[in-house]
């Protein structure tokens, strides 16, 4: 039987207020009073001129699943696939594989459709987050291009697991920590930043900013937002009269913002409701629920200078 992923809720710590991580990190630290980037207006104008969000509108992707594990969950060997991202990604550990689960975009653990096939497993008892990219169960073992273990009790340094190092997300961030769920919306609070993505042509080429430690293949002009950009919905954005579920998401965007984590066309990423207590229909959220949001409704938080992208990962022991 499936357990509610968010039945375990970490205690607030430091300036962070929750989400999956109980320790303070960039993705669960409020930015509602943080200073803006000196380039905020220019970045927003450039992104707007380039076409704004992918597909020209704000949409939500619901294909990623967050699975729950505990001490009874089977542990499976994983085999690094050809081209495994090293030293960026972790090796030498077993991966929890809950019975009856599935990878992103699939109905089971086999990656058959050619997608990213993220596998995201939260072990609330051990306070660990296990993530895989291109996960595929075959011959009794998981095969993957990248596997990472995150410690939910740790405040990671500014370079997270190491500068120029990717994770299962191109920006080097934990994927599941940035996904919002139907259970969070039903509870009335999303206590972390939200993952968003842009087409590669609408991100600045060859650079990133914190909290990112890496970038994928951005190919846009230097005026555009770099990987890791932290956008915040303007405080004056009107919430009155909007559906309750929509207001919950927008308040999170005002308090915690959105972090640019990968390349693609569907702007926002939420968790699939297959393994959550509440369903998206229960909270009135569908793929177009935030379609009124424009790029110009946001501003860019100052997270430091751009960092030149070299792809030369140096792990820091985290």
N, C-alpha and C positions, 0 to 999 in steps of 0.2 A: 504494500500500500504506500502511496506517495505521502510524504510529509510536506507541509507548507514550508517553502523555502524561507519565508520571512517570519516563521514562528519563533526562530531565534533572532533576537534583535540585540546588537551590541550596545553596551553602555557608552554614552558620550564621553569623549576624552579630549582635553585641551580645547582648541578652538573649533575642532570638527564636531559635528553633531550627529554622526551616524552613517546611515547607509550600511553597506556590508562591512566596512572597516570601522573598528572601534577606535583606532588611532587616528590622529589628525594627519591628513594628507591634502594635496591640492584639490582633489575632487570632492572632498566633504567639508571644506572650509568656506564659510560664507564670503561672498565678494560683493555684497550689496552696497558696502561703503568703501570698497577698494578704489584706488585712483585709476583713472583711465589712461590708456596708452596715449602718448602725445600724437600718435598717428591714427587714433581711432576714427576720426571723421574721414580721413583720406582712405583708410582701409575699407570702411563701409561703402564709401562712394565708388571705389574701384570694383568691389564685389558686386554692387548693384549694377554698375555699368556693364559688367561681364555676364550678367544674366541672373545674378542672385543664386538662390538655392538650385540644386540639381533638378532637372525637369521644369524649372521655372516656378516652383511652388514648394511650400513646406509640406512634406509628407512624412508618414511614420512607417517604418519597417518593423514587423512583429515576428520575424523569423527566428531570432535567437532564443534559446531556451536556457534557463538557469535550473540545474538539477540539484537535489538535496542528497547529501550523503551523511553517514554516521559510522560508528564503529562496526556495524554489521555489513556495511557495503563491500562487495567484492573488490579486490585490488587486482588490476590487470597489468601485465608487462606492456611497455610500449617500445616500438622499434622506430628509431629515427629514419625517416624516408630519405631517398636520394636528394641531396641539396639541402638537408636539414640546416636551419639557421644557427650556425655556431660561430663564435661562443655566445651569441645573443641569448639562446634558449637553453633550458635546463636538461640535464640527462641524469640517468642513474637512479630513477625512483619509479615506483608503481603508481598507477593512476586509478582512483576510485571510479567504478562504473556501475551506477545504480541500475537495478533490473528494470527493464521496460522504458528506458530513456531513449533519447534521440539527439543527434547532432543538428546543427542549424540547417534548415531547409529540407530535412529528411524525416521519415517516420521511424527510423531506427538508427543504429550506430554505423551503418555502412554509408560511405560517401559515394553516391552513385550519380548525382546530378551535375557534377562539375562545379559546385559552388564552394564557398569558403569553409563550410562544414566545421564551424566553431563548436567545440565541446566545452561547456562551462559547468563546473561542479563545485558547489559550496558545501564544505564540511564545517558546520557550525560548532560541533563538539571540539574538533581539533583547531578551529579558528584558522582554517586554511581555505584558499580559493585556488582551485586547479583549473587551468585553461589550456586548450589545444586549438591549433589552427590546422585545417586540412586533416582532421581526425577521421580515421577509417578503421573499423573493426574487421579484421580478416585473419582467419586461421587461429583464432583465440587470442590474438594480440592486437593492440592499437598501433596503427602506423600514423605518423604525423610529421608535418614540416616544422612544427614548433610546439613545445610544451613548457609551461611556466607554472611555478607554485608561488603564490602570494601569501604573505603572513598578515592576517587581518588585525593583529595587535601591534604592527610596526608602523611608525612614522618614517617613511622612506626619505632619504636625502633628496635634494633637488634633482640629482641625476638618476633617481630611482634605482634601477638595477645596474646602471652603467651608461655613460654617455655614448651616443651613436649606436645604442643597442635597441633592437626592436623587441617586441613581445608578440602575443597573438594578435595585437593590433599594431598597425604600422607606426603609430606615434610612441609605442613603448609603454602604453598604459594598460591597466587591468580592464578588460572589456566589461565584465559583469558589474563592476562597481559603478559604471556609468549608465547602465540600462535602467529605465524606470519600469515598474510593474503595475499590473492592475490592482494588486494588494496594497501597494503604496498609495495609489490614487484613492482607493476605497477608504484607507485609513486617514486620508486628508493631508498627507505630508510626504514630500519627496525630499529627503535630507542629503542630497548630493547633487553634483553637477550632472548634466545629461550629455550623452555621446551624440555628436553630430558629425556629418561628413560632407564633403564637397567634391565636385569633379576635379580631377588633377589639374585641369587647365585653369581652374579658379583658385589655385593656391600658389603662393610664391615659390618659385623654383630654387632649390639648392640650400634652403634654410629651414630652421624650426625655432620655436620658442618654448620655454617652460610652460606647462609641466611636461611637454614632450621630450623624449630623448632620442628621437629618430623620426624620419619621414619616409614615406613610400616613394612615389614618383611624381611629385608636384612639378608642373611645367608652366606655371603662369608668370606674369610680370612681378617685379619686386614690390609693386604697389598693393598687391593682393594679400589676403591673410596667409601667414605661414602655418604649417602644421603646429598644433599645440595652442593655437589662438583660443582665448577664453572670452567668449561673447556673453554679454549680460542684457537681458530684456530691460528696456528703459523703465524706470520706476513709474513714469507717468502713463504707461500703457494702460488703457481702461479695461478693468476686469468686470465691473458691474454689469449684470445682465447676462454674462456668459454662463454656459452650463457649469455645474459644480466641478465635474472632473477636469474640464478645460482650465478652470481657475487654479486647481491644484498644480497642474503642470506649469502654468504661467508663473505662479508664485515661486516655484522652484527655479525657473529661469531668471527671475529677478533676484533671488537670494543667492543661488549657487552658480547660475549661468550654464553655459554649454561649452564643451571642450572639443576642438577639432581633432579627431582621432584617426581618420582614415579617408581614403578616396572612394567616391561612388556618387550615385545620383539621387538616392533617397535620403533626405537630410537627417532625420532623427531615427534613433534605434530604441525600441522598447522591447521588453521580454515577451515572448510567446506566453499566452495564458493557459497552455495545456496542462502545466503542472503548478498552477497557482490556485488559491482558494477562490478568488474573485475572477470574473471574466471581463474582458474589455467592454462587452456589451452592457455589463452591469453598471459600469461607470461612465458610459456614454462617450467612449473614445473609439474612433475608427481611424483609418489611414489619412483621412482628410480633415480631422477635427481641428487641426491647427493651421489650416490652409490660409487663413487671413493674415498670418504673420509674414511680414516682409523683412528683408535684410535691414532696411532703414529703421526698423523698430528696435534694433540692437545697437550696442556700443561695445568697444573692445577694452577689456581690462588690461592694465599694465602688468605683465608677468616677466619683464626683463628684456634684454636685447636679443636680437636674432643670433642664432648659432649656425655656423656653416656646416652643411651636411657633408660628411665624408664616408659614411657607412663603415667606418673603422671602429667597431665595437670594442670597448675596454670595460669589462665587468669590474664592479667595485666590491664584490663579495656578498652582495645582497641577493 
